[in-house]
């Protein structure tokens, strides 16, 4: 039987929900539910209304319960509209945004929200428009620059990491896709036919078959996962027990096919973290890429190879993001709930990522605009942005001279969380890029103690003071930060800025194993009056 509609205005809905849930639900919270289709919108004499039954259904649903739970732990000032929970994973990683893994990047929808021309109950004014120049002094893998391009805005990205700059460049470069496809196919074909050990193929084929039989018997899905989740099986004890049983079969196959696991040298990252055959294939592929004539094709091929070798490191699946110890044997996988194996070849992953890259570049080409952009590998505390633009793009320089930079949208490094060079150690070593770890602001290796926080405040303040020299008079700065030490009020003061607004957002789609409620703040800063 259909329930009778009970329509309320947004104000009435806010009051009803607050009583129903015994906590504060603001009018903005209700507006968010309407805006993103969580509850149906009705119009009564020009007044927006909602149905009590829709509200009750939402708040009793999984998403509704999650929102309330997170608000309870993180505070009622949480702006759920900025959770982007309605955005599918495919959209969060659309086109070139997933050309290469990168720790610490924000989702494109967050950038778009602040750069585009829409307004709502939370973003009450437009800050940027077509033709403006947007600056990201911590540009990372280039999310801000790509989104600025989509919105027909010019952009400048600065990053101390040369490899980060390379990732950004390959996302924004214009390609002859036909020529690129031909170069990819040539290298792919050469890699597929390359052999360092004639037994590798037969070895892997038999190993995969033995794993399939073993896992089907001892880790049948979903029955095994069901029993683990309900405590019927002690996962740690059972998994390690079966790991030891299969290890004997693995060692037999290694001997049978005479497979060499460790490299002769163990000095470098590439020596330590790759099985011997994988390393030989990496070197072979890189030598082929170095011979490619088109510089743009060479760069994107290098990024494809980098993405490939990241996936082929000798580590467990659950430790892929944060390496612990090289894994050269089969092992019980906590992520996949079965016995998994290390990788013995890059062939599959290179082909997969090459095809994926072509597809993403083709998708981006359809919406890409003629907006200008430059990427500057430099220290944002000291770089002369005007001179760097002048050297790199004469057209953008002329635009800059007329209007300067409209504002900043960036996510500074979080104090003591990530070593930005180390996360791509394999790429730095393979490509021979100079590392500048000592110039990182707030790296993991410096920790989060009092001295580290003091150094962080100084570093971010210097960046903002330097960047201000190149901004238009009435600029807007947006900084995405997890400010658990409350450092940004001091940073603003030291930079001659004032915080005019804070947008607190829940971070729902995290890749870390820790999925506990977590938030970050988008600080809106302007020149101190």
C-alpha positions in Angstrom: 0.0 0.0 0.0 1.4 3.4 -1.0 2.0 5.8 1.8 0.3 9.2 1.6 2.7 12.0 0.8 3.4 14.4 3.6 5.1 17.4 2.0 7.3 19.8 4.0 9.3 22.9 3.0 13.1 22.7 3.3 12.9 24.5 6.7 10.2 22.2 8.0 12.1 19.2 6.7 15.2 20.3 8.5 13.2 20.6 11.8 11.5 17.3 11.3 14.7 15.4 10.5 16.5 17.0 13.5 13.7 15.6 15.8 13.5 12.3 14.0 17.3 11.7 14.3 17.8 13.6 17.6 20.6 15.7 16.1 21.0 18.9 14.0 20.1 18.5 10.4 20.4 21.9 8.6 18.5 23.3 5.7 21.7 22.9 3.6 21.7 19.1 4.5 18.2 18.8 3.1 19.1 20.9 0.0 22.0 18.5 -0.7 19.6 15.5 -0.6 17.4 17.2 -3.2 20.3 18.4 -5.4 21.7 14.9 -5.7 18.5 13.0 -6.1 18.5 11.4 -2.6 15.0 12.5 -2.1 12.4 13.7 -4.6 11.7 17.4 -5.1 8.1 18.7 -5.2 6.9 22.2 -6.0 4.0 23.8 -4.1 3.2 27.4 -5.1 6.8 27.9 -6.1 8.1 26.6 -2.9 10.5 23.6 -2.9 9.1 20.7 -0.8 10.0 17.1 0.1 8.1 14.1 1.3 8.6 12.9 4.9 8.5 9.3 3.6 11.4 9.9 1.2 13.4 11.5 4.0 12.7 8.6 6.4 13.6 6.1 3.7 17.0 7.9 3.0 18.0 8.2 6.7 17.2 4.5 7.3 19.2 3.4 4.2 22.9 2.4 4.2 24.0 5.8 2.8 21.8 7.7 5.2 23.1 5.7 8.2 26.7 6.2 7.0 26.2 10.0 6.7 24.8 10.2 10.2 27.6 7.9 11.7 30.3 10.1 10.1 28.7 13.3 11.3 28.6 11.9 14.8 32.3 11.2 14.7 33.5 14.1 12.6 31.1 16.9 13.5 27.9 18.4 12.2 29.8 20.9 10.1 30.6 18.1 7.7 29.6 19.2 4.2 28.2 16.0 2.7 27.6 17.6 -0.7 31.4 17.4 -1.1 31.6 13.7 -0.4 30.6 13.1 -4.1 29.2 9.7 -3.0 26.8 9.9 -6.0 29.8 9.8 -8.4 30.7 6.4 -9.8 34.3 5.1 -9.6 34.5 5.3 -13.4 33.8 9.1 -13.2 36.2 9.7 -10.3 39.0 8.2 -12.5 37.7 9.5 -15.9 39.9 9.6 -19.0 43.5 10.7 -18.3 43.1 11.0 -14.5 44.1 7.3 -14.2 47.1 7.2 -16.5 49.4 6.5 -13.5 48.9 5.7 -9.8 49.7 8.6 -7.4 49.3 8.7 -3.7 47.5 11.8 -2.3 45.6 13.1 -5.3 42.2 14.5 -5.0 39.2 13.5 -7.2 38.5 15.7 -10.3 35.0 16.5 -9.1 36.3 18.4 -6.1 38.4 20.6 -8.4 35.5 21.0 -10.8 33.2 22.0 -8.0 35.3 25.1 -7.1 36.4 26.0 -10.6 33.1 25.8 -12.5 30.4 28.4 -12.8 27.7 26.8 -10.7 26.5 28.0 -7.3 24.5 26.2 -4.6 23.7 26.5 -0.9 27.4 25.9 -0.1 29.2 27.6 -2.9 27.4 30.8 -3.1 29.5 32.6 -5.7 31.6 31.9 -8.8 35.4 32.2 -8.3 36.8 31.4 -11.8 35.6 31.8 -15.3 36.7 30.7 -18.9 40.0 32.3 -19.9 41.3 32.7 -16.3 44.7 31.4 -15.3 44.6 28.8 -12.4 47.8 28.0 -10.5 48.6 24.8 -8.6 51.9 25.1 -6.8 51.8 21.5 -5.6 50.5 20.0 -8.9 51.3 16.4 -8.2 49.8 14.3 -11.0 48.0 17.2 -12.6 44.4 16.9 -11.6 43.9 20.7 -11.3 45.5 21.3 -14.7 43.4 18.7 -16.5 40.1 20.0 -15.0 41.1 23.6 -15.8 41.6 22.5 -19.4 38.1 20.9 -19.5 36.6 24.2 -18.3 38.6 26.3 -20.8 40.9 27.8 -18.2 44.6 28.2 -18.6 46.8 26.6 -16.0 50.2 26.5 -14.4 51.5 23.5 -12.4 54.6 23.5 -10.3 56.1 20.5 -8.5 59.5 19.7 -7.0 59.2 16.1 -8.4 60.4 15.8 -12.0 58.4 12.5 -12.4 55.2 14.2 -11.1 55.7 16.8 -13.8 56.2 14.2 -16.4 52.9 12.5 -15.4 51.1 15.8 -15.8 52.7 16.6 -19.1 51.7 13.3 -20.7 48.0 13.9 -19.7 47.9 17.3 -21.4 50.1 16.8 -24.5 48.6 16.7 -27.9 49.3 13.4 -29.7 49.1 12.0 -33.2 47.2 9.0 -31.9 47.7 7.0 -35.1 51.5 7.4 -34.7 51.3 6.6 -31.0 49.3 3.5 -31.6 51.9 2.3 -34.1 54.8 2.9 -31.7 52.9 1.1 -28.9 52.2 -1.9 -31.1 55.8 -2.2 -32.2 57.1 -2.2 -28.6 54.3 -4.4 -27.4 55.1 -7.0 -30.1 58.8 -6.9 -29.3 58.1 -7.4 -25.6 55.8 -10.3 -26.2 58.4 -12.1 -28.3 61.3 -11.4 -25.9 62.6 -14.4 -24.0 65.2 -14.5 -21.3 64.4 -17.9 -20.0 62.7 -20.4 -22.4 61.1 -22.2 -19.4 59.2 -19.1 -18.0 56.1 -19.6 -20.1 55.7 -23.3 -19.3 56.6 -22.7 -15.6 53.9 -20.0 -15.2 51.3 -22.1 -17.1 51.8 -25.0 -14.7 52.0 -22.8 -11.7 48.7 -21.1 -12.5 47.0 -24.4 -13.1 48.2 -25.8 -9.7 47.1 -22.6 -8.0 43.7 -22.8 -9.5 43.2 -26.4 -8.3 44.6 -25.6 -4.9 42.5 -22.5 -4.4 39.3 -24.2 -5.7 39.8 -26.9 -3.1 40.8 -24.9 0.0 39.5 -21.4 -0.7 36.2 -21.8 -2.6 34.5 -18.5 -3.1 32.2 -17.2 -1.7 31.9 -20.0 0.9 35.4 -19.5 2.3 34.9 -15.7 2.7 31.5 -16.4 4.4 33.1 -18.6 6.9 35.9 -16.2 7.6 33.5 -13.3 8.1 31.5 -15.2 10.6 34.5 -16.5 12.5 33.9 -20.2 11.5 37.5 -20.2 10.1 40.5 -18.7 11.8 41.8 -16.9 8.7 45.3 -16.3 10.0 45.9 -19.8 11.2 44.2 -21.5 8.2 45.7 -19.2 5.6 49.3 -19.6 6.8 48.8 -23.4 7.1 47.7 -23.7 3.5 50.4 -21.2 2.4 53.1 -23.6 3.7 51.5 -26.6 2.0 51.5 -25.0 -1.4 55.0 -23.6 -0.9 56.3 -27.1 -1.3 54.7 -27.4 -4.7 56.0 -24.0 -5.7 59.6 -24.9 -4.8 59.3 -28.1 -6.8 58.2 -26.1 -9.9 61.1 -23.6 -9.4 63.5 -26.5 -9.5 61.8 -28.3 -12.3 62.0 -25.3 -14.7 65.2 -23.9 -13.3 63.7 -20.5 -12.6 66.1 -17.8 -11.2 64.3 -15.6 -8.7 66.9 -13.2 -7.3 69.0 -10.9 -9.3 72.8 -11.0 -9.0 72.9 -7.5 -7.4 70.8 -6.3 -4.6 72.1 -2.7 -4.3 69.3 -0.6 -6.0 65.5 -0.5 -5.9 65.3 -2.2 -9.3 67.7 -4.9 -8.1 65.8 -5.6 -4.9 62.1 -5.4 -5.8 62.0 -7.4 -9.1 62.4 -11.0 -10.0 65.3 -11.6 -12.3 63.2 -12.2 -15.5 61.0 -9.1 -14.8 64.1 -6.9 -14.5 65.5 -8.2 -17.8 62.2 -7.4 -19.5 62.1 -3.9 -18.0 65.5 -3.1 -19.3 64.6 -4.5 -22.7 61.4 -2.4 -22.9 63.1 0.8 -21.8 65.8 0.4 -24.4 63.2 0.1 -27.1 61.4 3.3 -25.8 64.6 5.3 -25.8 64.8 4.6 -29.6 61.3 6.1 -30.3 61.7 9.2 -32.5 58.6 11.3 -31.4 59.4 12.9 -28.0 55.7 13.0 -27.0 55.3 9.3 -27.8 58.5 8.5 -25.9 57.2 10.3 -22.8 53.8 8.5 -22.8 55.4 5.1 -23.4 57.8 5.8 -20.5 54.7 6.4 -18.3 53.1 3.2 -19.5 56.2 1.3 -18.6 56.4 3.0 -15.2 52.8 2.1 -14.5 53.6 -1.5 -15.6 56.6 -1.9 -13.4 54.8 -0.5 -10.4 52.4 -3.4 -10.7 55.1 -5.9 -11.2 57.1 -5.3 -8.1 57.8 -8.4 -6.0 55.4 -7.7 -3.2 52.1 -8.9 -1.8 48.9 -7.4 -3.2 48.0 -5.9 0.2 51.4 -4.2 0.5 51.5 -2.8 -3.1 51.0 0.8 -1.9 53.5 0.6 1.0 56.3 -1.9 0.4 57.5 -4.0 3.3 59.7 -6.9 2.1 60.3 -8.5 -1.3 57.9 -11.4 -1.9 59.6 -14.0 -4.2 57.3 -17.0 -3.3 53.6 -17.8 -3.4 51.8 -16.5 -0.3 48.4 -16.3 1.4 46.8 -13.1 0.1 44.8 -11.1 2.7 43.2 -9.0 -0.1 42.0 -11.9 -2.3 41.6 -14.5 0.4 43.5 -17.2 -1.4 47.1 -18.2 -2.4 48.6 -15.7 -4.8 52.0 -15.6 -6.7 54.6 -12.9 -7.5 54.9 -11.7 -11.1 57.4 -13.3 -13.4 56.8 -11.1 -16.5 55.7 -7.6 -17.5 54.1 -8.8 -20.8 50.4 -8.9 -19.6 50.5 -5.7 -17.7 52.3 -3.7 -20.4 49.7 -4.7 -23.0 46.8 -4.0 -20.6 48.1 -0.5 -19.6 49.1 0.4 -23.2 45.5 -0.3 -24.4 44.0 1.5 -21.4 46.2 4.5 -22.0 45.2 4.8 -25.7 41.5 4.6 -24.7 41.9 7.3 -22.0 43.8 9.6 -24.4 41.1 9.2 -27.0 38.4 10.0 -24.4 40.1 13.1 -23.3 40.8 14.3 -26.8 37.0 14.5 -27.4 36.6 17.1 -24.6 40.0 18.7 -24.5 40.1 22.5 -25.1 42.7 24.9 -26.5 43.5 26.3 -23.1 47.2 26.9 -22.5 49.2 25.2 -19.8 52.7 24.9 -18.5 54.3 22.5 -16.1 57.3 23.7 -14.1 59.6 21.3 -12.2 60.8 23.7 -9.5 60.5 24.7 -5.8 57.3 26.8 -5.4 59.0 28.7 -2.5 61.5 30.4 -4.8 60.5 29.9 -8.5 60.1 33.0 -10.6 56.7 32.0 -12.2 56.7 34.9 -14.7 60.1 34.0 -16.1 59.2 30.3 -16.3 56.0 31.0 -18.2 57.9 33.3 -20.6 60.4 30.5 -21.3 57.8 27.9 -21.9 54.8 29.5 -23.6 54.8 32.9 -25.3 51.0 32.9 -25.8 50.3 32.1 -22.1 52.9 34.7 -21.2 51.0 37.4 -23.1 47.7 36.4 -21.3 49.5 36.5 -18.0 50.9 40.0 -18.6 47.3 41.2 -19.2 45.5 39.6 -16.3 47.9 37.8 -14.1 46.9 34.6 -12.3 43.3 34.5 -11.1 43.8 32.2 -8.1 45.1 28.9 -6.7 43.5 25.5 -6.3 45.9 23.0 -4.8 46.3 20.3 -2.2 49.6 20.9 -0.3 51.3 17.8 1.1 49.9 16.7 4.4 52.5 16.9 7.2 54.4 13.6 7.7 52.2 11.4 5.5 53.9 10.7 2.1 57.4 10.6 0.7 56.6 11.9 -2.7 59.8 10.9 -4.4 60.0 7.5 -2.7 56.5 6.5 -3.9 58.0 6.4 -7.5 61.5 5.2 -6.6 61.4 2.7 -9.4 60.7 5.4 -12.0 63.4 7.7 -10.8 66.0 5.0 -10.9 65.0 3.7 -14.3 64.7 7.1 -16.0 67.7 8.6 -14.2 65.8 11.6 -12.9 67.4 13.6 -10.1 65.7 13.2 -6.8 65.1 16.2 -4.6 63.7 14.6 -1.5 65.4 17.2 0.7 63.2 19.9 -0.8 59.9 18.2 -0.1 57.6 20.0 2.4 56.3 17.8 5.2 57.6 14.4 4.0 56.9 11.2 5.8 60.5 10.6 6.8 60.5 13.8 8.8 57.6 12.7 10.9 54.9 14.8 12.6 56.6 16.1 15.6 57.0 19.7 16.8 60.0 20.4 14.6 58.4 18.8 11.5 55.2 20.9 12.0 57.2 24.1 12.4 59.2 23.3 9.2 55.9 22.6 7.4 54.3 25.9 8.4 57.4 27.7 7.2 57.5 25.8 3.9 53.8 26.3 3.0 53.9 29.9 4.1 56.9 30.6 1.8 55.1 29.0 -1.1 52.0 31.2 -0.6 54.0 34.4 -0.2 56.0 33.6 -3.4 52.9 32.8 -5.4 51.1 35.9 -4.2 53.6 38.0 -6.2 52.0 36.6 -9.5 48.3 36.7 -8.6 45.7 39.2 -9.7 44.6 41.7 -7.0 41.4 40.1 -5.9 42.6 36.6 -5.9 41.0 33.5 -4.4 43.1 30.6 -2.9 41.7 27.2 -2.2 43.8 24.7 -0.2 42.7 21.2 0.4 44.2 19.9 3.7 43.8 17.5 6.5 44.7 20.0 9.2 44.6 17.8 12.3 47.3 20.0 14.0 45.4 23.2 13.2 48.4 24.7 11.4 46.6 26.6 8.6 45.4 29.6 10.7 49.1 30.2 11.5 50.1 29.5 7.9 47.5 32.1 6.7 48.8 34.7 9.2 52.4 34.2 8.2 51.5 34.5 4.5 49.6 37.7 4.9 46.3 35.9 4.2 43.0 35.4 6.0 40.8 32.4 6.0 37.4 33.6 4.8 35.6 30.2 4.6 36.1 26.5 5.4 34.5 23.6 3.5 34.8 20.4 5.5 34.3 17.3 3.4 34.1 13.5 4.2 36.6 11.4 2.2 34.7 8.3 1.3 36.6 6.6 -1.5 40.0 5.9 0.1 42.4 3.3 -1.2 44.1 2.6 2.2 43.1 -0.4 4.3 42.0 1.9 7.1 38.4 2.9 6.1 37.6 4.7 9.4 35.8 8.1 9.1 38.1 10.7 7.7 37.7 14.3 6.6 39.6 17.2 5.0 39.0 20.9 4.9 39.1 23.1 1.8 40.4 26.5 3.1 39.3 29.5 1.2 41.9 32.3 1.6 42.1 35.9 0.4 44.5 38.8 0.9 44.5 40.1 4.4 42.6 43.4 4.6 
